[in-house]
């Protein structure tokens, strides 16, 4: 059975819709907790695809958080071995950074559901051709990525231009959280409330984010499941 490796880069990561979608597409999930120094870097010998998820850390923390550089090395190995790769939010930033593109504070902190706009190149993309102009995607980030030199832009945003890209034919990065479901969002809001005030730090209250989720989450989850099912089929060689 095909193995899809999930790389955990945050203690609050639950992977949202991704595990069930991978399993529904006929593969199995293996997790590597990159933050855990007792969890050794995995071999990719029997891995069909690799997904790197979000983090409360940014690449500016690379010198103080060794997992960031190690995960970037795993990304480079994945690309070198032509194993399908997907990077989500921090994972997308790390893909860009691993390929020497600039990553840093974006023009606007984004949180909640924001419209995205697929480019013409997305129309036939293996992962994102089902995304329509104006579909909303869940965001929670302050940093953003520039595109690597050989990347193809797949989606833009109203506030942060680069929202999804592809490198070659087997590697993708997104700024938005295509994996987030309602339970994961609620968990993140509860965890953040223990240490900060969302409205003053991010410009939206938890209630505003929850109201947006009530309007948009069902369709967002459906699109996210489609992304991970497509990725799994690609990882399986289908």
Secondary structure as UniProt FT lines:
FT   STRAND          3..8
FT   TURN            11..12
FT   TURN            16..17
FT   HELIX           18..24
FT   TURN            25..26
FT   STRAND          28..33
FT   TURN            34..35
FT   TURN            37..38
FT   TURN            45..46
FT   STRAND          49..52
FT   HELIX           59..61
FT   TURN            62..64
FT   HELIX           66..80
FT   TURN            81..82
FT   STRAND          84..88
FT   HELIX           90..98
FT   TURN            99..100
FT   STRAND          103..118
FT   HELIX           120..124
FT   TURN            126..130
FT   TURN            133..134
FT   STRAND          136..145
FT   TURN            149..150
FT   STRAND          151..157
FT   STRAND          164..167
FT   TURN            168..170
FT   STRAND          171..174
FT   TURN            178..179
FT   HELIX           182..193
FT   TURN            194..195
FT   HELIX           198..202
FT   HELIX           206..235
FT   TURN            236..237
//
